[in-house]
Amino acid sequence: MKRIIKTFVMGCVLGTPALAQDLNFSEVHTEACLQEAIGPGDRHDCIGASANQCMAQSFGGESTVGMGGCLAREHDYWDGRLNETYQQLRAQHAQGDAAVVDNLRDMQRAWLTYRDARCDYEYAQWGGGTGGGPAILACQMQTTAEQVFVLEQNLR
């Protein structure tokens, strides 16, 4: 099932190179929102800010392929932040108790399993329809951003 989903999503995002090049994506919308956010709930509201701007400002951004491309680009932004934050936490705990580093790794592995299951469920609700591609990408973007916030709370 996951192979089918990934093939579909990659086909949507990469299937029309001309459209993919026309997307007007910039992470500045998300970063500006995060700078202005006061509390955790406000930060949560920033998830999708750049993807939404991309869909609104790009030729074909409202199409399934356009939505998929914009969502994938913001997911990549959050995934980069996630990886950076995870590495910072590992380094932060490297000189301390090895069990903390092991638990961080185990938590992250369990989160990946959860993310995949949650987003597979989101995709399945579309019954194979074309909205499933953007739905799984939106879910991956959302859950990845949420995990960034969880990990960032532990940075010193």
matplotlib code that plots the C-alpha trace (Angstrom):
import matplotlib.pyplot as plt

x = [0.0, 2.8, 4.5, 1.3, 0.8, 4.4, 4.2, 1.0, 2.3, 5.5, 3.6, 1.4, 4.3, 6.8, 4.4, 4.2, 7.6, 6.3, 3.8, 6.4, 8.7, 5.9, 5.1, 5.8, 7.0, 8.9, 9.3, 9.3, 5.6, 5.9, 9.1, 7.4, 4.4, 6.6, 8.5, 5.2, 3.8, 3.5, 2.4, 2.5, -1.0, 0.1, 3.0, 0.7, -1.4, 1.7, 1.8, 0.8, 1.3, 3.9, 2.0, -1.2, 0.6, 2.1, -1.3, -2.8, 0.0, 1.1, -0.4, -2.2, -1.7, -5.3, -5.0, -4.3, -0.8, -0.2, -1.5, 0.7, 3.8, 3.2, 2.5, 5.5, 7.8, 6.5, 6.9, 10.5, 11.0, 9.6, 11.6, 14.8, 14.0, 13.1, 16.4, 18.4, 16.6, 17.0, 20.7, 21.0, 19.2, 21.5, 24.5, 23.0, 22.7, 25.8, 28.0, 25.3, 23.3, 23.4, 19.9, 18.6, 20.1, 18.7, 15.3, 15.4, 16.2, 13.5, 10.9, 11.8, 11.5, 8.1, 7.0, 7.9, 5.7, 2.9, 3.2, 3.1, 0.0, -1.8, -1.2, -2.0, -5.3, -5.8, -5.1, -7.4, -10.4, -10.1, -10.8, -8.2, -9.5, -7.2, -7.6, -5.6, -2.3, -2.6, -4.3, -1.3, 1.1, -0.8, -0.8, 2.9, 3.5, 1.3, 2.7, 6.3, 5.8, 4.1, 7.1, 9.5, 7.6, 7.9, 11.6, 12.3, 10.8, 13.7, 16.5, 18.6]
y = [0.0, 2.5, 1.9, 2.7, 5.9, 7.0, 6.3, 8.2, 11.2, 11.3, 11.1, 14.0, 16.1, 15.3, 14.2, 17.6, 19.3, 22.5, 23.0, 22.1, 24.8, 27.3, 26.9, 30.1, 28.6, 30.4, 29.4, 33.1, 33.0, 30.2, 31.8, 35.2, 33.6, 31.8, 35.0, 36.7, 33.7, 34.3, 31.0, 27.3, 27.5, 30.4, 28.5, 25.6, 28.1, 28.7, 25.2, 25.4, 29.2, 28.9, 26.1, 28.1, 31.1, 28.9, 27.5, 31.0, 32.6, 29.9, 29.2, 25.9, 26.0, 25.1, 21.9, 18.6, 18.6, 22.2, 21.6, 18.5, 20.4, 23.3, 20.9, 18.8, 21.8, 23.0, 19.4, 19.5, 22.7, 21.1, 17.9, 19.9, 21.6, 18.3, 16.7, 19.8, 19.8, 16.1, 16.4, 19.3, 17.3, 14.3, 16.6, 18.2, 14.9, 13.2, 13.9, 12.9, 9.7, 7.4, 6.2, 9.7, 9.5, 6.0, 7.1, 10.1, 7.7, 5.2, 8.0, 9.3, 5.9, 5.3, 8.8, 7.8, 4.7, 6.8, 9.5, 6.9, 5.1, 8.4, 9.7, 6.3, 6.5, 10.1, 8.9, 5.8, 8.1, 9.4, 5.9, 6.2, 9.6, 12.3, 14.2, 11.5, 12.8, 16.3, 14.8, 12.5, 15.4, 17.8, 15.1, 14.6, 18.3, 18.7, 15.8, 16.7, 20.3, 19.1, 16.9, 19.8, 21.7, 18.7, 18.4, 22.2, 22.3, 20.3, 22.4, 24.4]
z = [0.0, 0.9, -2.4, -4.2, -2.2, -2.7, -6.4, -6.7, -4.7, -6.7, -9.9, -8.8, -7.7, -10.4, -13.2, -14.8, -14.8, -16.3, -13.5, -10.9, -12.2, -12.1, -8.4, -6.4, -3.1, -0.4, 3.2, 4.2, 4.9, 7.4, 9.0, 9.3, 10.9, 13.4, 14.2, 15.1, 17.0, 20.8, 22.1, 21.1, 19.6, 17.5, 16.2, 15.2, 13.1, 11.0, 9.6, 6.0, 5.6, 2.8, 1.1, 1.2, -0.3, -3.0, -4.0, -4.1, -6.0, -8.4, -11.9, -11.4, -7.6, -7.1, -9.1, -7.5, -8.9, -7.9, -4.3, -4.1, -5.2, -2.7, 0.1, -0.7, -0.7, 2.7, 4.0, 2.9, 4.8, 8.0, 7.4, 7.2, 10.5, 12.1, 11.0, 12.2, 15.6, 16.1, 15.5, 17.9, 20.6, 20.0, 20.3, 23.4, 25.2, 23.8, 26.8, 29.3, 29.9, 26.9, 27.8, 26.9, 23.4, 23.0, 24.1, 21.7, 18.9, 19.9, 20.2, 16.8, 15.2, 16.9, 15.7, 12.1, 12.3, 13.8, 11.1, 8.3, 9.9, 10.5, 7.0, 5.4, 7.1, 5.8, 2.3, 2.6, 3.3, -0.3, -1.6, -4.4, -5.5, -6.7, -3.5, -1.7, -2.9, -1.5, 1.7, 2.5, 1.8, 4.0, 6.7, 6.4, 6.5, 9.6, 11.6, 10.7, 11.9, 15.1, 15.8, 15.2, 17.9, 20.3, 19.7, 19.9, 23.4, 24.6, 23.1, 25.5]

ax = plt.figure().add_subplot(projection="3d")
ax.plot(x, y, z, "-o")
ax.set_aspect("equal")
plt.show()
